[in-house]
Amino acid sequence: MDINEIGATAFVISCMRAMEKDQEHKLFDDPYAAWFVNEAIEEKVQELIRVFPPSVELVRFRVRVMSEVVERGIEDGVKQIVSLGAGFDMRAHIYQTEGVRFCDVDQPAVVEFKNKVLETHGVTPCPGIECNYLEVDLPGKLAEAGFDLEAPILFIWEGNTMYLPLDLIHDFLSRLRARIPRLAIAFDYYSEKIINRTSGDERITEITDMFESNFGVKWVTGFDDLSVFQEKHGLEAIESESLMEFGERHAPQSVAAVKEYMGQAADLLKLYSYCVLKAS
Ligand SMILES: C[S@@+](CC[C@H](N)C(=O)[O-])C[C@H]1O[C@@H](n2cnc3c(N)ncnc32)[C@H](O)[C@@H]1O
């Protein structure tokens, strides 16, 4: 089975993660990322960086944010962690901890490719559920895989929501929430201003258009108000921050470089955020 356009975005992120080892101020360490990169992807990513250098910062900040959510989850005693639309996320290996169960969920072609690469390198893949998670009974599949649906489960949903229609996002969350009472879910999301091209900054619109046409994908959903998750699903936003705020704390030199390069359009970092929602 071929990897479709949305699956292919996982290579882009892996390529950017692989570049972290050359950064002066490293935000994370992913020794596996380079295994999922090939020349064609590298060329496309280099082209993206040529046109829009700060794209790397966006990905670096988001990877670090989600890694911190995983670290904090484990410190707080969460024993079940699911990477939804995992792509080549290797946190299951990086944060391997006695007593903590990890699971990757992605399309069959992506999981199969990932497993093949890992096996070539002599690494046992993390258990995976191969499916379109919007179309299956994911809680049922997690239960079959040995997950305890009554106990806390932390979902990492990184680099996914912007590609999914809003109604499907809400249907999916309703189904998770109905079966997993102690659910927490972390995801990154754009402001609706990015999706609707209403940021007021032409450069931001250009960058959005370029990303979509270069990678053959579309960003269709953004959020400006997280209270919708409380109203519809009883999910409270216990954390949320823009990548600008996060970057200013963790990588001020990178944020300064983005501002110098982009001027006003650096506001893009204010329009890209992450949050953690928790069943209340
Ligand atoms: C942009 S990549 C992000 C990968 C990874 N989470 C990361 O941040 O590095 C999006 C991934 O989500 C997967 N994905 C998106 N929608 C999905 C769905 N409905 N079911 C299964 N996988 C999905 C794609 O196949 C792809 O691997």
The ligand as an SDF file (V2000), in Angstrom:
LIG
                    3D

 27 29  0  0  0  0  0  0  0  0999 V2000
    1.9850   15.4380   10.1090 C   0  0  0  0  0  0  0  0  0  0  0  0
    2.1260   13.7240   10.4700 S   0  0  0  0  0  0  0  0  0  0  0  0
    2.5500   13.8240   12.1740 C   0  0  0  0  0  0  0  0  0  0  0  0
    3.2530   12.5850   12.6630 C   0  0  0  0  0  0  0  0  0  0  0  0
    3.6840   12.6480   14.1370 C   0  0  0  0  0  0  0  0  0  0  0  0
    2.5540   12.7370   15.0300 N   0  0  0  0  0  0  0  0  0  0  0  0
    4.6290   13.7950   14.3490 C   0  0  0  0  0  0  0  0  0  0  0  0
    4.2110   14.8550   14.8060 O   0  0  0  0  0  0  0  0  0  0  0  0
    5.7960   13.6370   13.9880 O   0  0  0  0  0  0  0  0  0  0  0  0
    0.4350   13.1660   10.5080 C   0  0  0  0  0  0  0  0  0  0  0  0
    0.3060   11.6590   10.7360 C   0  0  0  0  0  0  0  0  0  0  0  0
   -1.0270   11.3610   11.1420 O   0  0  0  0  0  0  0  0  0  0  0  0
   -1.5030   10.2490   10.4400 C   0  0  0  0  0  0  0  0  0  0  0  0
   -2.9740   10.3620   10.3490 N   0  0  0  0  0  0  0  0  0  0  0  0
   -3.6830   11.4710   10.0100 C   0  0  0  0  0  0  0  0  0  0  0  0
   -4.9990   11.2060   10.0080 N   0  0  0  0  0  0  0  0  0  0  0  0
   -5.1170    9.8970   10.3760 C   0  0  0  0  0  0  0  0  0  0  0  0
   -6.2340    9.0300   10.5590 C   0  0  0  0  0  0  0  0  0  0  0  0
   -7.4770    9.4590   10.3690 N   0  0  0  0  0  0  0  0  0  0  0  0
   -5.9830    7.7560   10.9410 N   0  0  0  0  0  0  0  0  0  0  0  0
   -4.7170    7.3100   11.1100 C   0  0  0  0  0  0  0  0  0  0  0  0
   -3.6250    8.0940   10.9630 N   0  0  0  0  0  0  0  0  0  0  0  0
   -3.8290    9.3690   10.5990 C   0  0  0  0  0  0  0  0  0  0  0  0
   -0.8080   10.3290    9.0930 C   0  0  0  0  0  0  0  0  0  0  0  0
   -0.7690    9.0680    8.4440 O   0  0  0  0  0  0  0  0  0  0  0  0
    0.5730   10.8320    9.4870 C   0  0  0  0  0  0  0  0  0  0  0  0
    1.4570    9.7860    9.8000 O   0  0  0  0  0  0  0  0  0  0  0  0
  1  2  1  0
  2  3  1  0
  2 10  1  0
  3  4  1  0
  4  5  1  0
  5  6  1  0
  5  7  1  0
  7  8  2  0
  7  9  1  0
 10 11  1  0
 11 12  1  0
 11 26  1  0
 12 13  1  0
 13 14  1  0
 13 24  1  0
 14 15  1  0
 14 23  1  0
 15 16  2  0
 16 17  1  0
 17 18  1  0
 17 23  2  0
 18 19  1  0
 18 20  2  0
 20 21  1  0
 21 22  2  0
 22 23  1  0
 24 25  1  0
 24 26  1  0
 26 27  1  0
M  CHG  2   2   1   9  -1
M  END
$$$$
